[in-house]
């Protein structure tokens, strides 16, 4: 049997490796359009921040290891252009311009996602860059080095934009961040978002919220970003306004699509065609709180969905875990974490939500180095269920978020979560952990 | 109605405050034998480490606040010596030697725990100290200052001993730690315990495991600890071989006792006498994994049990949450955390346990500052249930332990826990969190 995988990143290579481990006799062919497979995409901002490191340090496993040690037929430089479902084959073109066709018994689409590039003048100019693939990372690194970037403009203020603002500041580059809409991190409570805003400003990042972008021009000295009311001279522009699933192949093959045009899959990672699976950033998933489809492109669930597809292809029944949308990012000296739903999301899914925002402490009150921890917690008035948590703090947010994440998986009420036995020692928190304080205060409002 | 509380520390003052809040008309009398109420006992080692701080910085709320703002009849310097259950009164003696009697309608025993002092020669010599109460802390601080302590011997190697070894080292004091039994942290997996041992030794602490103590002598130059095979000249000895519940009052009043001679209480914090409650380090609790009684003296559950007693006294039905034994301590640059049962405990409670020990990473593999995270995870072969976790790492152990703690509360299987959506970003962990790696590897053994 022939298992063909389109895309050799997190989901694709996880699936390939797992399928070969489950069934060493299986023919596994991976068609990857770039030359890069298996790298730590999330590590790129940190790598860019360090001129002494090579971008290729982020490669986790070399292509030849997959080929020679694991027996995977990994074909890099192979871009798939169409899927022929009745004929059970895919067609495409190689780097060197040759056409190819590959038959499959089972197919996995693991094509990932791409940065959204605004349809405005100048976004294809040299020096206007984005960050999703390793090649993007190499280009940014080379551009900074070769063009002596002193000023950079980041368009967008999501977590990639924030991580990159920190990376560029570390390199001594002045950073302007611009976004058309007025609110920073709109999914976050305004009080917590303002803590993030202060952190960025404290570190010298210039924020321009609510400035519509008009376009980018090449000038004699570099680039100029024109936006409503203000223009920015710079030597580099980073577009980080979000990503979108690479679902064209699937759409053209008339597979069902889900939220945000991602490829719709069932819990077994199967698309609307039972011979075709999809996994990773290109596919949707079930949300643990709502039970509904959602599109949350994150690394862990990409790996897991790859495993699920491989297990099912090799006759081991498996279901992907539902996602809680647990995520964390670092921006300068702040940790920003979330899991589950915020108030607006909860309302839109038919809950009757209530929320609390508290200022807790990261250490015992008398302990040196204690700082403030902002917590937003959302619960449902009807069922009492915990629905989501957001945390912003200088320390202890990244792993604290995992406790409510587990609570979401086990459908705990706010009251039950507030009665859990969490760890305490003065260097790590107060006797009543901020999670417990938030739960007990929220309980009074439910 | 008259609610009398014996003991004005965490459980006692939590109960007093809560009872007054629930029912401002209630007469609440607290009888505390010392002059200290409401202080952060766990903060004492860190306070001792800093000669510029006063021990009284750890007082959370002054006695007069309880008296004047909260209307609690707080009587310090009042030691209760007996409980007359048929007469519903307690008797005792004040600091100044006067006898007193107080009638009660409802009584709460919140007498805490005391350090175990070995019944060996020399343990009452000046300079032979222990650490449980604020007064103990003051004595240690004064002794170090007044006697110019250069060498200290700590007897015992539990978490108080470890925290104090770090505090004393920070003051430039040479520390010898001695214990009669051979194993360091016997509740921990040997591999993880050896990481802790290396950390202590790396920081210059001299460990003498398996050395029976014979006694302590006063010498011309200070103190001498005599142990099997080796003697230690020093200027201070800290006894930290464990604590025991202060249950004599209860035992003399013929109340039922539980594990380790702690006062037996039901989920409402009620003793075998329905008019008498007990809470805090002197009382037992239900374990969330075993459902059986246990004695785990920790701050959070002391506060909670105080609230439970107060709620029930004021006609608000309440039950104390079960405990998971979640705990963390810091020793030099290590964080040591646990929740639930270890392999031996699980066996003794009738489980058929299996365990895994893994070396995970605290950050993404390519991220600067990444270090090793040791994880022990225990599950039950019969039910598949998660039973307990231990973590030792330079960072990220303290809050990571809360995720499995929540899983224990919701009776998750190892498989379910291994499918939870935990946060990932390179500065805070690998894509597959060490908790998930451990769960997935343990699952293969169950």
Boltz contact constraints between the chains, C-beta under 6 A:
constraints:
  - contact:
      token1: [A, 40]
      token2: [B, 364]
      max_distance: 6.0
  - contact:
      token1: [A, 40]
      token2: [B, 366]
      max_distance: 6.0
  - contact:
      token1: [A, 42]
      token2: [B, 426]
      max_distance: 6.0
  - contact:
      token1: [A, 43]
      token2: [B, 364]
      max_distance: 6.0
  - contact:
      token1: [A, 43]
      token2: [B, 366]
      max_distance: 6.0
  - contact:
      token1: [A, 43]
      token2: [B, 426]
      max_distance: 6.0
  - contact:
      token1: [A, 46]
      token2: [B, 426]
      max_distance: 6.0
  - contact:
      token1: [A, 57]
      token2: [B, 366]
      max_distance: 6.0
  - contact:
      token1: [A, 58]
      token2: [B, 366]
      max_distance: 6.0
  - contact:
      token1: [A, 299]
      token2: [B, 424]
      max_distance: 6.0
  - contact:
      token1: [A, 299]
      token2: [B, 431]
      max_distance: 6.0
  - contact:
      token1: [A, 300]
      token2: [B, 424]
      max_distance: 6.0
  - contact:
      token1: [A, 300]
      token2: [B, 431]
      max_distance: 6.0
  - contact:
      token1: [A, 321]
      token2: [B, 419]
      max_distance: 6.0
  - contact:
      token1: [A, 323]
      token2: [B, 421]
      max_distance: 6.0
  - contact:
      token1: [A, 324]
      token2: [B, 421]
      max_distance: 6.0
  - contact:
      token1: [A, 326]
      token2: [B, 421]
      max_distance: 6.0
  - contact:
      token1: [A, 326]
      token2: [B, 422]
      max_distance: 6.0
  - contact:
      token1: [A, 326]
      token2: [B, 423]
      max_distance: 6.0
  - contact:
      token1: [A, 327]
      token2: [B, 423]
      max_distance: 6.0
  - contact:
      token1: [A, 328]
      token2: [B, 423]
      max_distance: 6.0
  - contact:
      token1: [A, 328]
      token2: [B, 425]
      max_distance: 6.0
  - contact:
      token1: [A, 328]
      token2: [B, 428]
      max_distance: 6.0
  - contact:
      token1: [A, 329]
      token2: [B, 425]
      max_distance: 6.0
  - contact:
      token1: [A, 330]
      token2: [B, 427]
      max_distance: 6.0
  - contact:
      token1: [A, 337]
      token2: [B, 423]
      max_distance: 6.0
  - contact:
      token1: [A, 364]
      token2: [B, 40]
      max_distance: 6.0
  - contact:
      token1: [A, 364]
      token2: [B, 43]
      max_distance: 6.0
  - contact:
      token1: [A, 366]
      token2: [B, 40]
      max_distance: 6.0
  - contact:
      token1: [A, 366]
      token2: [B, 43]
      max_distance: 6.0
  - contact:
      token1: [A, 366]
      token2: [B, 57]
      max_distance: 6.0
  - contact:
      token1: [A, 366]
      token2: [B, 58]
      max_distance: 6.0
  - contact:
      token1: [A, 396]
      token2: [B, 399]
      max_distance: 6.0
  - contact:
      token1: [A, 398]
      token2: [B, 428]
      max_distance: 6.0
  - contact:
      token1: [A, 399]
      token2: [B, 396]
      max_distance: 6.0
  - contact:
      token1: [A, 399]
      token2: [B, 399]
      max_distance: 6.0
  - contact:
      token1: [A, 399]
      token2: [B, 400]
      max_distance: 6.0
  - contact:
      token1: [A, 400]
      token2: [B, 399]
      max_distance: 6.0
  - contact:
      token1: [A, 401]
      token2: [B, 423]
      max_distance: 6.0
  - contact:
      token1: [A, 402]
      token2: [B, 403]
      max_distance: 6.0
  - contact:
      token1: [A, 402]
      token2: [B, 422]
      max_distance: 6.0
  - contact:
      token1: [A, 403]
      token2: [B, 402]
      max_distance: 6.0
  - contact:
      token1: [A, 403]
      token2: [B, 403]
      max_distance: 6.0
  - contact:
      token1: [A, 403]
      token2: [B, 406]
      max_distance: 6.0
  - contact:
      token1: [A, 405]
      token2: [B, 421]
      max_distance: 6.0
  - contact:
      token1: [A, 405]
      token2: [B, 422]
      max_distance: 6.0
  - contact:
      token1: [A, 406]
      token2: [B, 403]
      max_distance: 6.0
  - contact:
      token1: [A, 406]
      token2: [B, 406]
      max_distance: 6.0
  - contact:
      token1: [A, 406]
      token2: [B, 407]
      max_distance: 6.0
  - contact:
      token1: [A, 406]
      token2: [B, 420]
      max_distance: 6.0
  - contact:
      token1: [A, 407]
      token2: [B, 406]
      max_distance: 6.0
  - contact:
      token1: [A, 409]
      token2: [B, 420]
      max_distance: 6.0
  - contact:
      token1: [A, 410]
      token2: [B, 410]
      max_distance: 6.0
  - contact:
      token1: [A, 419]
      token2: [B, 321]
      max_distance: 6.0
  - contact:
      token1: [A, 420]
      token2: [B, 406]
      max_distance: 6.0
  - contact:
      token1: [A, 420]
      token2: [B, 409]
      max_distance: 6.0
  - contact:
      token1: [A, 421]
      token2: [B, 323]
      max_distance: 6.0
  - contact:
      token1: [A, 421]
      token2: [B, 324]
      max_distance: 6.0
  - contact:
      token1: [A, 421]
      token2: [B, 326]
      max_distance: 6.0
  - contact:
      token1: [A, 421]
      token2: [B, 405]
      max_distance: 6.0
  - contact:
      token1: [A, 422]
      token2: [B, 326]
      max_distance: 6.0
  - contact:
      token1: [A, 422]
      token2: [B, 402]
      max_distance: 6.0
  - contact:
      token1: [A, 422]
      token2: [B, 405]
      max_distance: 6.0
  - contact:
      token1: [A, 423]
      token2: [B, 326]
      max_distance: 6.0
  - contact:
      token1: [A, 423]
      token2: [B, 327]
      max_distance: 6.0
  - contact:
      token1: [A, 423]
      token2: [B, 328]
      max_distance: 6.0
  - contact:
      token1: [A, 423]
      token2: [B, 337]
      max_distance: 6.0
  - contact:
      token1: [A, 423]
      token2: [B, 401]
      max_distance: 6.0
  - contact:
      token1: [A, 424]
      token2: [B, 299]
      max_distance: 6.0
  - contact:
      token1: [A, 424]
      token2: [B, 300]
      max_distance: 6.0
  - contact:
      token1: [A, 425]
      token2: [B, 328]
      max_distance: 6.0
  - contact:
      token1: [A, 425]
      token2: [B, 329]
      max_distance: 6.0
  - contact:
      token1: [A, 426]
      token2: [B, 42]
      max_distance: 6.0
  - contact:
      token1: [A, 426]
      token2: [B, 43]
      max_distance: 6.0
  - contact:
      token1: [A, 426]
      token2: [B, 46]
      max_distance: 6.0
  - contact:
      token1: [A, 427]
      token2: [B, 330]
      max_distance: 6.0
  - contact:
      token1: [A, 428]
      token2: [B, 328]
      max_distance: 6.0
  - contact:
      token1: [A, 428]
      token2: [B, 398]
      max_distance: 6.0
  - contact:
      token1: [A, 431]
      token2: [B, 299]
      max_distance: 6.0
  - contact:
      token1: [A, 431]
      token2: [B, 300]
      max_distance: 6.0
